[in-house]
């Protein structure tokens, strides 16, 4: 792995840390590519766009660089009638425009500043997630900020969307949920002042129609949320800023194992006092898969971040916090159940064997029962996804897996793309980018979701490496404004 971090690959001529070198090095151009070489055959019943977001540093950073830093860049693969188009483009945030005009980096990164610093301002880079909503795509930032609206076909930035948000933080967290049945976008915001969290709903017309404060015991660094047909599930995690470091202008987090992780269940349009909190064993959760209702129970399937343990079995808080900060993940498929009638809270490890993260599913059924999840095998030492896996959310069974080489490959978050006329929840395809560091070949790979163990049914060859990214989504043609067959 050392070859990935050779400093002669550093794009700015100086050592700003390993997350700007080798496979992590940013790319400079924005392209539209058609008629690319294909091994296999692109399915003709695959219609829509795969979008993947991630950081791509444009100018030399100020000081040490963290992988969370860098302007958001969307990479897309558009499928229509058996044909494919690749695009990539920066999200034109306010910060990107300021940097581009100045010809240099004006903002500071997480290793040198914090979100609230006036002396060393940070940029809302919109570099974390991207999800379809109201015919467009919405790009978000992991530290919570104003979202940006993107054209999913051209990748043009349409506008910032301050009308989506409200309250003390005036932001939207990295992870929000879209109910494709109603068009509602559900989100939370978090901030370093009481009440420390808020919750809101944006309609399918793009209007903020519900927003309430959520009181927490203190400032927290939650990352995701859940949603069912009638409820939203908010997180109160035992992770928070080190206040001494924050006062000194540095970004450092703490993990407190004396605190449980708590999930608050609130009706979709509920007032603040309608939330009910359920306590579970102390841990962190980066990413939720899906949630649904079963009778009186609210079910949440997630990837539980396993705390680091000392030899005596106790939690090593310092090591856990460090791993969380650097995305050194050791996560397991986990089930949480919250009984709205009795108040009972139960949890269960669904599969102890696989370190899996960055989960996806058939997004048509967000908030409804989904049997299948598609995840990546995670390298526990570095932000690298070594393969793709399909798992049963009832039993935890791994029913299919694929990798072109666990030691060599870098996969993106894989998303389920339904066939044009699906006959089952998993009738469709799984789409992901894959860089093979050994062969130095970049592909977009398409799998048959019914049996990903057969390997890709199509390998679309791209002429250059794509840097690793964060989150992705699939937008069906019917979800996209301006789509025509």
N, C-alpha and C positions, 0 to 999 in steps of 0.2 A: 504493500500500500504506500510505501514511502515515495514512490515515483510520482504519486498524485500531487505531492506538495513541493516539487522542485521549484526553487525560487527563480530559476531562469524562465519559468513560465509566468512570473508575476507581470501583470499587464501594465503596471504603473511604474516599474523600475525600482520600487522600494518594497521592503518586507513589511506588509501590513497584517501579517498572519496567514495561516494556511488556507483560510476560506476565500482567498482570492486567487489561488494558484491551481495549476493542474486542471482537474475535471471541474473545479469550482470557478475557474476563471470566467469572467463575463464575456459576452460577445458584443460586438460594436454595431452590427448592421440590423436593419429591419427588412425582411424579405417576403415576397409572395412567390411560391414555387408550385408549378403544376407539372403534370406528365412525368412524375418521378418514377424510378424503377421500382417494380413490385415483384416480390417473390411470393408465389401463391396467387390468390385472387381476392380482390376487394369485394365483399358481399354486396349484392345489388339491393338487398332489403335493409341496408344500413343507411339511415338518413338523419343527418344532424351534424353537430359540431362538438368536438372534444376541445375543451379549454383548460389550459394549465397555467397557473400563476406562479411567480417566484421572483426573488430579488436578482437584480442585474446592475451592479455598480457601474455608473457611467463615467464618473471622474475620480481622480485619486482621493481616497478618503482622508478625513482628518483623524490621524492616529490609528490605533488598532481597529481592525475590521472584524465584526461578528457576522455570522451567516444571516442573522435577522436584518442586517443593514442592506441597503441598495434599493434603487427604484424598482417598482413592480414592472415586470414584463410578462405579457400574455403570449403563450404559444398555442396555436390552434391547428386542428386537423378537421377540415370540412369534408363530409362524405355525402355524395348525391349521385344516384344512378350509376353506382360502381366506379365513380371517379373521385379524386382526392385533390385537395388544395391545402398547402401548408402556409401559415402566416405567423409572423411574430411582430410585436409592437410594444413599445413602452406605454404604460399608463401615464397620460399627461396630467399628472397631479400639479397642484400649485407649486410644490417644491421642485418637481422636475422642470417646470417652466422657468423658475428662478435660476436653477442650476444651469440650464441650457443657455439662458440669456447671459449669465455671468461667465460661462465657460469654465466653471470650476465647482467643486463641492462646497456648498454653503452651510451644510448641516452636519451634526455630530451623530455618532452611532451609540449603540447601547453600552459599549464598554467604556465610553468616555462621558456619558451624560445620562439624563433621564427625561421622560416625556414632559415634565413640568418645568424644566430648566429654561430660564430666560437668557442666561449668559451663553449657554451652548444649546441652541434650539435643535430639536429633532424634526425630521420630515415625516409626515403621514404619507408613507411611500405606497400604500395600497398594494402591498406585495405578498399578501398571505393567502387569501381565498378568493374564489370567483364562483358565483352561482347565478343561474338564470332566474329572472323575475320580470314579469310584466313585458315580455317580449324582448328584453335586453339582458345584459349580464351585469352583475354588481360585483365590484372588486373591493376588498376590505383589507384592514391593517391589524396586525396581531395586538398592538397596544391600544386599539380602539380609537377610531377617528371618523371623520366624515367619509361615507362611502362614495365611490365613483361609478358612474353608469357608462357601460362599454357597449358598442355595437358588436354583437357576437360574430357577425360575418366579416366586417372590415377591420375590427379591433380598434376602430377610432374611439377615442375618449369623447363621450357626448357632453358630460358635465359632472361637476361635483353635485352631491345631493344632500345639502344641509336640511332640506325639508323632510328627510327621512328620520331625523333625530331631534332630540330635545333634552331638557334637563340639565343638571350641573355639568356633566361631562360633554354634552353635545356631540356624542359619538356613537358608533356601532362597533361591537366586538368583532373579532376576526370571524367567528362562526355564528351564523344565523341560519334559520330554517325556513324553507319555502314549502307551504302546503300546496301542491299542484292541483288539488281538488278545488280549493277555494281561491287560490292566488295570494293568500295572506303570507307576508314575510314577518317572521317572529325574531326578535333580537333582544340582546341585553347590552348594557353599557356598564363599565366599572370605572371608579375614580377614587382619588385619595382624599376624600372628604365625606362626611356623613351626608346621605345614608349609605354611601359606598357602592350602590348598584341601582340601576333602573331597568325597566322592562317595557318593551313596546311592540306594537303591531303596525305594519305598513300594508295598506290595501293593495289589491291588484291594479288599482289606478295610480299607485305610487304616492299615496297620501298617508301621513301619519294619523291613524284613527284611534290609537290607544297608547297611553304612556303613563306609567306609575312608578314611584320610588319604591325600592326594596331595601329595607333596613338590614344591615349586617353588623356583627360585633366589631368589625374593623375593616381596614383596607385589605383586599384579597386580590390574588392574581389568577382568577379562573380563566379558562380558555374556551370552553364549549358549553352547549346547552342541549336540551332535548325537547321534543314536541310530540304530542299525540293528537288525536282528532279533536279533543276538547281541552287539553291542558298543555302548558309549557313547563319544563323542568329546568330550574336554575341551580347553579352550583355555588356552594360556599366551601372553599378548599382550604386546607391547612398550609397554604403557601402565600407568602406576602413579602413585600420589600423589607430589606434591612434598612431601618430608618436612619441609622448613623451614616451608612453609605449613601443613602438618598440625600441627606443634608449636605454631604460632601460632593454631591453631583455625580455619583457613580450608581450603576445599575447592579444590585446584588440582591438575591432572594434568599429567603429562609424557609425551611420546612419544619413544622412543629408537630411532632408525632403525638403530643398530648391532646391535640384537637382531632375530633372525628372529621371525616368528609361528610357534608350534609347536602341533600338535594331537596329543593323547595318546589313543590307542585302547586301551580297557580292556574286557575281557569284562564283560557285564552284571553278573555276580556275582563279578567278579574281585577278587583281593587287590591291595594297593598295588603290589607288585613285578611285577604282570602287565601294567602299562601300557607301551605302546610309543609313543615320541615321534617325530614327523615334522616336519622343518623346511621352511618356505616363506619367500618373500620378505616383507620387513618391511612390515607394514600393520596395520590394525585390522579386526575383523569385529564389527559390531553384531549381525547377525541371520543365522541359518542357515535355509535353506528346508527341505530334507529330506536324508536320508542313506540309503544302502543298500549291499548287498554285491554285487559282481560277481566271481565266482571268488575269487582271492586278494586282490582289491582292495576296500578300503572307500572309498566315494565320498561326498563331501560337497559339496552345491551350496549356495552362500551368496552374500550380497551383500558384496563386498569393498570396504571403505572406502578410497578412493583418496587416498594422502597428498598434501599440498600440495607443489608443486615450485618450486624457484627457477629463474631463467632458464637456469642451466647444467645443469638436469635433476636436481640433487641434492634430497633431501627437506628441506623446511623444517619442522623438528621443532616449533618454537613455533607456527607457523600451523596445523599438523596437530592439535596438542593443543587449541588453542583451538576449532577447528571441531568436534572430537569432543565437547568439553564442552558446546557450544551446539547440538548436533544439526544442524549445517550440513553436510548429507550430500552427498557426491559418490561414489556407489557403482555398481558394475557387477556383473552376473551372472557368477559365477565357479565353476569346477569344481576341486575338490581331490581327488586320488587317492592313496591310501596302500596300498602293496603289503605285506601282512602276511607274505609269504614272502620277498621279496627286500629289503625295507626301502626300496624306491624311493619317492620322493615327487615327484609331478608336479602342476602347476597350469596352468590355461588360462582366459583370458578368453572367456566364451561370447558376449558382445555388448558391444562398446565404445561403442555409440551412446546408450544410455539410462541415465539416472540413476534407478535403481529401488531401492526399499527396502520395509521392512515387508511381507515376503513371506508368502504362505499357500499352501495346497495342499489336497488331499483328505486330511483328517486320519485317515481310516480306514486309510490306508497309511503312517502314520508308521513310519519304519524300513524301508520297502519301496520299491521303485522307483516313482516318480511322474514321469510325462512332463510334466505341466502345473503351472505356478506362476502365482499371481495376485499382482500387486504394485501399488504405487503409483508414479506419477511424482513425484519429489521436487523441490521448490523448493530449490536449493542454498544459498539465503541465509537461510532461515527454516524452522521446523518447520511446513511446509504441504505437503499432498499434493494435487496438481493434477489427477490423473486416475487411472484404473484400467487395468491392462494385463495381458494373458495372454501367457505366454512358454513356449517349449519348452525343457525342461531338458537335452535332448540337444544341440540345435543352437544354442540361444540365440535362435532366431528369435522375434520379436514377432508373434503371430498374431491379435491383436485389441486394440483400445484404445478408451477412451471418456472424454470429459470434457465437462461442460456449459459449460466455459470455463476454460482454464488460468490465466487472470489473475484469476479471480474465485472459484474453488471450493476448498472445503476438504473433502476426502474422509477417511473413517476407514479403518482397516485392513480390506480386503475379505476376506471368508471364503467359501470354497466350501461350499455346502450341497447335498448329493446329493438328487436326486429320490427319491421314496419307493421306486421300483423301478428303480434305475439300471441302464442297459445298457452303460455305459462309465465309465472313470475320471472323465471330465468331463461326464457326463450329470447335470445339476443346475443350480444357480443360484449367482450371486455376489451377496452381500448387503453393503451398506455404507451408512453415513450420509453425507449430503452437505449442506453449507451453502453457499449461493450468496450471496456478499456483495453482488453487484450487484443481484439481485432481492430479497434478504433473505428467501429461502425456504429452509426446512429440510425435507429429505426423508430417508426411508429408501428407497434404490433397490435394486431387484431386477433382475439381468441374467440372461439365458440364458447359461450358462457355455459352451455350444457356440459361441456367436457374440456376444461382448459388444459388438462393433462396431455391432450393431443398436441399441444404447442400451437403457435400462431397459424391461423388460416391465411393471413396476409402479413407480409413484412414490407413496409414501405420505406425505401432507403432515402435518407436525407443526406445532403452533401456536407454537413458540418455537425459538430458536437453541439448539443444543447446543454447548458448548465443544469444541474439538479435544481428542482423547485420545491414548492410546498404543495398547495392543494389544487384540485382540478374539479371539473364537472362535465356532465354530458347534457347538452340541450337538444331535444328532438326538434325536427324541422317544424312541427306543429307549434312549438313553444316560441319560435323566433319570428319577430316582426319583420316582414319583408321577405320571408322564405317563399320560394315558388318551386314547384316540381318541374 
